[in-house]
């Protein structure tokens, strides 16, 4: 059965499991699966019924990039159309992928910044916003210039977070902290301190990580 047929017949959590299994095969040397996934991530992009194919392909690409970004980074330009598909699943996995590959191709990865800002402002759900913030953190931690670009977007997200989104914003703050000038670091410390007594332990741990960098 072809990759297309496998993705077409699987949906939901089963599709996610299939994507991970196929990614494992890529990591073991089957690059043809990755090539097909890159082709399929934009397949029939206006058709709602094809979203399981696109999302399944995106899962393969994301899981490969997490472990071996060098296998995916040469194809970043081919992934960008997937950031415009309707379903959030494909979009959040592809922007996460671009974040994993950011250090290997900063120029192309930087073109996803407007998408990240859009995804955060859309308020379509924590998965999409968190993926956008994860990307911004990874892109921003590469250089002071990148950090200056992503900081205003993250601060805007901080001012109007979704439930549970603050953890992802704080994690991005932590990633870019060392690349910022003193006045910006002070702002992030002030932001983190506001959550120092927050009810969630995961949030407090992220606050502590930032405050240790002062």
N, C-alpha and C positions, 0 to 999 in steps of 0.2 A: 504494500500500500504506500502511495506517495505521501510526502509531507502534507501536501494540499488536502488529500483525502482524509488523513488523520486529523488535521485541524478542523476540517469541515464537519466531522462527525462527533467532535468533542466540545463540550460547553462547560461553563462554570468552573468549579474547583477541579473537575476532571481535566479540563483544558489546561489549567495551570500546572497540574501534575505532569501532563504530557509535555508541555513546554520545557519544564525542568529536565525531564528525562531526555528529550531531544538535545537540550543544551549540553547535557553530560556527554552525549555522543560526539558533539562538536569538540568539546574539550579533550576528548580522547583521539581527535584527529580527523573526524568526518566533516571537512569544511564545506562539502556540498550542501549539507543541511543548513548551514549558516547562509550560504548564498541564496538558497531557496527562501529562507525566512526573510531575508532582506528584500527579496522581490515581493513577497506576500504581505509584508507589513502595510503596504499601501493598496492592497488588492481591492478593487471594486469599492473605492473609498466612499462613495455616496450611498451605498446600499447597506441599510441597517442589518439586513439578514446575513451579511458577510462579516460582521464584527468579530465573531468567534475565530475566524481565520486570521484577521489582522491582530487581534489580541494574543492569540496563541503564538503567532510569529514574533510579536513584540516580546513575549515572555522568553522565548529562546534567545533572542538577541540580548535582552537585559541580563539574563543569567550568565551568558558567555562573557559579556563586557565586565561584569562584576569580578570575574576571576582573571580573564585575559583581555583587557581593553585593547591591546594591540591587534587583536584579531578583528575588532569591530571598527576601530577609529578610521581606517581608510575609507569606510563607507558612510561616514556621517552625512555627507551631502545627500545621499540617497534616502536617509531616514527622515529628513526634515518634513517632507509632505505628510508624514504620519502625525505630525503635531497639529494638523488641521482637520483630522477626522472627527466625527461626532462623539464617538464613545470615549469617556474619560480613561478607561483602562489602558487602551493603546497609547494615549497621550502621556499618561503618567509613567509608563514603562519606558517609553522612548526618551522622555526628558531625563529620566534617571540614567538611562544608557549614555546620553550625551555628557552627563556629569561624570560618569566613570571614565569617559574618554577625554575629558577636558584637558588634562595635562599633556596629552599626546598630540592634540591639535587645537590649540587655544583659539586660533582664528575662526575656525568653523564652529567650535563649541560656543564661542561668544555670541554667535548669531541667534542662540536660543534664549538670550536674556529677555527680549520682549515677550516671548512666549511664556516664560516663567512668570513675568509680571502679570500677563493676561490671565494665566491660570489661577494665580492667587486672587486676583480681583474678581474673578467669576464666582468665587465661593460655591463651587460645584461639589465640594466634599473634601474631607480631610486627606484622602489618598492623593488627590490631584494637587492640592496645596502643599502637602508635605513633600511630594516628589519635586515640585518646583523649588521649594526651599532647600531640599537636599542638593539639587543641581546648583543653586546659587552659592551654597556653602562650598561645594567642591570647586566651582569655577573661581570664586572669590579668594580662596586660600592660596591660589597659585602665585599671585603677585599683589603688590599694593595698588596697582592700577585697576586690576580686576575687583579688588575689595571695595575700592571707591565707587565702582559702577554698581555693585550689588547692594551696598549698604542702604541707600535710600529706599530700595524696594523692600528690603527686610524690615526696616523701621516702619514703613507704611503697613506692612502685614502685622507687625507688633501692635499697632494702634487699633486694629480691628480683626482680631483672630477668631477663627472658628473654634468650637469646643475641641480641646485637646491639640490644637494647632501650635500652641505656645512652645511645646517641647521641641518641635521641629525648627521653629524660629530661633530658639535659644541654641540649639545644636549648630545652626548655621552661624550664629553670632560667634560661637566658640571657634569654629573653623577659621573665620576670617580675622579674629581678634589680633593676632600677631602681625598682621599686614596693615593695620590701621595706625594713623597718627594719634598722639596722646589725647587730643580733644575728642576724637571719635571713640577711643577706648573708654573714656570717661562716660560717654553717653550709654555705651553698652553695659557698663558696670551699673549705672543707675537703672537701666531697664531690668537687668537681672535681679538686682536687689529688691525690686518691687515684688518679685515672686519667691523671695527667700523663705517665706513662711507658708507657701502654697500647700494645699492639702495633698497633692500627688507627690510621692517620693521621687518619681522619675523627673519631675520638674525641678525639685529641690536639688537633685544630683547635678543637673545641668547648670543650675545657678552656681553651685559650688565649684564646678569646673571653670566657669568663667571668672569667678572671683579669685581663684588661685592664680590666674594669669596677671593680676594687677601688678 
